[in-house]
């Protein structure tokens, strides 16, 4: 289960929270508290969730464009 689903919010909200954490822990910190692997570990689940959301939307949109299946009978 994705991080965003576990937290019960959408990927955009989680991305904003992540950016805030990176600003506090890395960008504006005198001594960075997050290593590059820790930053990557924070970002990866959000990227994955966002990509899944985009893929689902594209699949849904492509299915809407298909003609209705012929039902014998």
Order of alpha helices (4+ residues) and beta strands (2+ residues): alpha-alpha-alpha
